[in-house]
Amino acid sequence: MDKIYLKLQNNGRRTKLPVPMFDRSQISIWSILKQCIGKELSKITMPIVWNEPISFLQRFAENVLYSYLLDRADECTDPIMRMQYVAAFAVSSISSNIDRLSKPFNPLLGETYEFVQDDLPFRYMSEQVSHHPPVSAFTCESKDNGDRWRFYGSILPKAKFSVKNMEVNPKGLLTLELKRYNEIYTWETVTCTIHNIVVGRLWFEYHGTMEIINHSNKIKAILNFKPYSWSSKELHKVEGYIYDSQKRKVRGLYGYWTDSLYSIDIDRFEIFLKQQKKEIKNSSKYPQQQQTMNSSTATTNDIDNTDLDEELPEDDPSHEQLNLPPNSLTLWRIMPKLEYASQYYNFSLFTMALNQWTEEDKKTRPPLPPTDSRSRPDIRKMEEGDIDLAGQEKDRLEEKQRAARRAMEKRREEWQPRWFRLIRHPVTGQDVWVSNERYWQRNWANCPDIY
């Protein structure tokens, strides 16, 4: 992890956006969201000031930052060890969302994004393959043309609103192939709930069960992303087990999706959990004192009803000293957060450069397709601090997309993605978007004009 962080620090890419983010303190998110009940997430129209200057396609690229974990899995001859690192990768993939309460720009139909960096061991590309429903497909592979591993899938974000919170469920099966071992792994990500959308300070958590299946040998990892508990203070906690093909527990997995994940000997893990439960029971006898949670980044105050305000949970700092059993294996640790991140949408060092494309890049790197997210004028203008022009460009692009759709309907044509195809997976039996293997040939002659 430290090596990757040093590479990001010293690769010559930018470490900040051109200007800091806008002040949102006087904007009520509830006045917007109360009109969105029952709508798909992609159809929610929010003031552009609540966006962050990247596309959803770029934001999903953040999920593969810790792909060195897949390289480690590829190097393990023991299938249990391989599963450990795959599980760590699955947990790490949501860690970039810490404190990120802004909405990425919805991708336009046919929009693409690629990420290749000489000092990072993967290449990634994605495409918005459908508009109704909104589906984003992606593929990421080891730099040897995917000879070691390939990770791919699609995301269809769904949102559900209540008076107190918004629940976001990113539907979509994620698939990993480890080529050396002819193994196929699948899982789905867990639900995110944003609290206090009416009054109070916004905070969010991931919760639910993530089941990672190795379809080749039936080894599983089952991870429980625990919802916040006032008695246990289990904010952001992840714990679970690896099961062998006989459904026996063989390793414990423990950590926080915001920080780290560890693998623990199963007998020691069970003792560790029992001790934790005992400590929680004892601590629950004493009153809790409210603290400010580090995931709170916005205030909504247009409704004077304290009954709707879910109090901020305590962010238990004890996970910095976990007192784990001896010989616990550190699978993954998060990169340090930038001291000035809160001024720039809580972007990580990696995220800061996702939309960068300099004059030097144009001279020395292969040309991007005209559909790449870096060419979106609304995102670029917002990044540069011109909020009014960014909003105008966003409206223009959306109207252009609607006009293109009307023209296709008139011609009785159906949209065909350029770089992905929908197939029935031969191993899992599920429908999945996969690369058609043409993108990296870099022939942009038939790319649509979407900007």
Salt bridges, closest charged atoms under 4 A:
GLU52 OE2 - ARG59 NH1 2.86
GLU52 OE1 - ARG100 NE 3.09
GLU62 OE1 - ARG100 NH1 2.88
ASP71 OD1 - ARG148 NH1 2.84
ASP74 OD2 - ARG180 NH2 2.77
ASP99 OD2 - LYS337 NZ 2.43
GLU111 OE1 - ARG376 NH1 2.90
GLU114 OE2 - ARG442 NH2 2.89
GLU141 OE2 - ARG123 NE 2.60
GLU141 OE1 - ARG150 NH2 2.77
ASP144 OD2 - ARG148 NE 2.94
GLU167 OE2 - LYS160 NZ 3.69
GLU183 OE2 - ARG82 NH2 2.68
GLU205 OE2 - HIS195 NE2 2.92
GLU211 OE2 - LYS220 NZ 3.45
GLU234 OE2 - LYS226 NZ 3.68
GLU234 OE2 - LYS237 NZ 3.76
GLU239 OE2 - LYS226 NZ 3.23
ASP244 OD2 - ARG248 NE 2.82
ASP259 OD1 - ARG333 NH2 3.66
GLU270 OE2 - LYS249 NZ 3.74
GLU310 OE1 - HIS195 ND1 2.86
GLU314 OE1 - LYS233 NZ 3.72
GLU359 OE2 - LYS362 NZ 3.20
ASP361 OD1 - ARG13 NH1 3.06
ASP361 OD1 - ARG365 NH1 3.68
ASP372 OD1 - ARG374 NH1 2.93
ASP378 OD2 - ARG376 NH2 2.69
GLU383 OE2 - ARG14 NH2 2.53
GLU383 OE1 - ARG380 NH1 2.77
GLU384 OE1 - LYS381 NZ 3.75
GLU393 OE1 - ARG396 NH2 2.71
GLU398 OE2 - LYS394 NZ 3.09
GLU399 OE1 - ARG402 NE 3.20
GLU399 OE2 - ARG406 NH2 3.07
GLU413 OE2 - ARG411 NE 3.05
ASP431 OD1 - ARG424 NE 2.80
GLU437 OE2 - ARG150 NH1 2.67
ASP449 OD1 - LYS400 NZ 3.12
